[in-house]
């Protein structure tokens, strides 16, 4: 085997330019596949990260009318009771759950102001004591809500960075007063997400898909919600899964528990979990389907490269007819001749595969820089490319190798 490898390497190096041109089809094919696979992997990872975020594993369960979120501005819906404390504890006790929080919301609330400055288009949430930890929020200034705030119905408020910057452009939000529908609330703290992750927006479609509230949100204790809105509103839920892969099952279990509070029988109202994993998979499948076609197109280059290898090996057999005849005259078996040429063919495509991987990595980086498309290199794809290139060499080198091994030694020695 060592002799075959040495002989194959000598044969390749003896005709460097011819060998390189022979490998070119394999190099282009492998490089194209590596670049496409890297783009697919990077895009899929970005989709997953954009939808799920940087590992917070939160699932939101909201009351929906059909497929749309039910907005409480129309009043509390008939036939939907509030979620009981027993139901809440049951959800928190689910084996996949780390914690769960229940809140009421106005996603687009009017009448939030600090003096003459309005929080136009901003939202307001009435949150329980679990919300900050479940949602992954940090208090950056001031303090969070305390047990006394809930118990004594203290009219206090937390602001996110956007709301604070809008209502108090010169700073000094903590300790100031914000009115909600004319009711004054004391700002006791500023909060932000513990992880600074933001979706990567490369197109208008991405903007529409990954758009997050950018007008700011204010938070009040849920105990104070009826002061400005109404009593006994159905609550939404945000539950944190211990593992990302548990998000879908946890969301389904939580929505089933919450739907016990829905008494309507026509199915128009129901609590539904936002299945981010399924949404991510659907977008990944959509992004990957086009790229699969590109992989098939790139595979044509590999086929052409394989035909080129077969052609050059046939030329090599013709050039080395006398050498083959001499070896067979000295007792070399057909198997030895066959392995010699198969080894040379496999070595030729192996070297092309390795060079193709290098070129593919460079191509992936260039694509990433030029199109702002995320890429992620796939080690299995690289290893598979090397193995596949060797298989190409063996398959397309088989015919020339068989031809060489079947040469009649007398006829081979006679040929000039």
C-alpha angles and dihedrals in degrees: 000000000000090000090051092051092048092048092047092051091049091050092051095046092046089067103031099164094044091048092049093050089049091052093047095087091051091046093052093045096048092042091052093049093047091050093047094045090048090051092048092049093046093047092048092049090049092050091050092047093046094052101038099030127219098325103298090130093206122164120195121210114194136177107253136190102214104316097332127087112255109243114215093212084089089059132261108313119247115246096030118106125197116267109262126233089246090056091049092051090047090056092047088050095056110122093236094049126096094182141328134213131197123208145164121227151191105196093193110027128176126207100047108134146152104209106307095342114100126203092225113199093000126140135230128207130193102213137189126226092270097057102089095048094042094047093045099244128159126204105234097179135012120359141302124247114289131213088256091058090059095040096047097037091239112189097231132143144202123208131202120225095266095049091046092050092049099045096036108029091167094050127241096112096144109083093020128112127248120188124218112195088337095310113121119231125186114230106230101169151003122230139188138176112283088229117055093210116144126183116258107245114200100154144016088260090056089049092054092044101045100027112141127194106283100174096076135254132235125204130210131176110274088232088067095048096098090056090075104014131021142300126257099015115171109256131227122223136221114193127185119220121213091225131028092233090057094059097093096047092043091051092051093049093047093049091050091054093047093047090066084079092058109091099176115110101198093077094233092123125045142142109251130187119225102239100209093171091057091045090050092049091051092051091045091052091050092049093044098048093069092045091053088063089052090052090054090050090049089049088063087066088055090051090051089047090052091051088050090053091050091049095050092045090054088052089048091052090051092048093048098043093118091048090051091048091050092050092049091047088054091054105271110156125230089249091057093051091045093052092046094058094038089053091051091048093048091046090051093053092039090058089046090051093051092048088046091056091052092048090045092055090050091047091050092052092047091050090049093052096044100043101025087236114151116239131192121190115234116214093194089053090052093049090045090051091054093048092044092051090053090049089052089053092050095045096045093037093054097083095051090044093052090047090052094047092050096053114124106241093220093051090044093052092049093054115096 
